[in-house]
């Protein structure tokens, strides 16, 4: 990957993280198309890895407002679905 491509993706990720952090959605909507045009070989793994720190930060920031019961059910469903998908 050339430095120009890396810089363009880094700026895109920064802008997308800002949008996700303020609005609550948009990271993948911004990063995926740009990454798909510039470096399609990075999708979807890079997108999923880049989302982890952002989601951890937002979860920590909003920890007082989390619905732990709902999050538990969602986690159970995602785990079962992932195992069935494999």
Secondary structure as the mmCIF struct_conf table of DSSP 4:
data_model
#
loop_
_struct_conf.conf_type_id
_struct_conf.id
_struct_conf.beg_label_comp_id
_struct_conf.beg_label_asym_id
_struct_conf.beg_label_seq_id
_struct_conf.end_label_comp_id
_struct_conf.end_label_asym_id
_struct_conf.end_label_seq_id
HELX_RH_AL_P HELX_RH_AL_P1 UNK A 3 UNK A 23
BEND BEND1 UNK A 24 UNK A 24
HELX_RH_AL_P HELX_RH_AL_P2 UNK A 27 UNK A 38
HELX_RH_3T_P HELX_RH_3T_P1 UNK A 40 UNK A 42
TURN_TY1_P TURN_TY1_P1 UNK A 43 UNK A 44
HELX_RH_AL_P HELX_RH_AL_P3 UNK A 45 UNK A 61
TURN_TY1_P TURN_TY1_P2 UNK A 62 UNK A 62
HELX_RH_3T_P HELX_RH_3T_P2 UNK A 63 UNK A 65
HELX_RH_AL_P HELX_RH_AL_P4 UNK A 68 UNK A 85
#
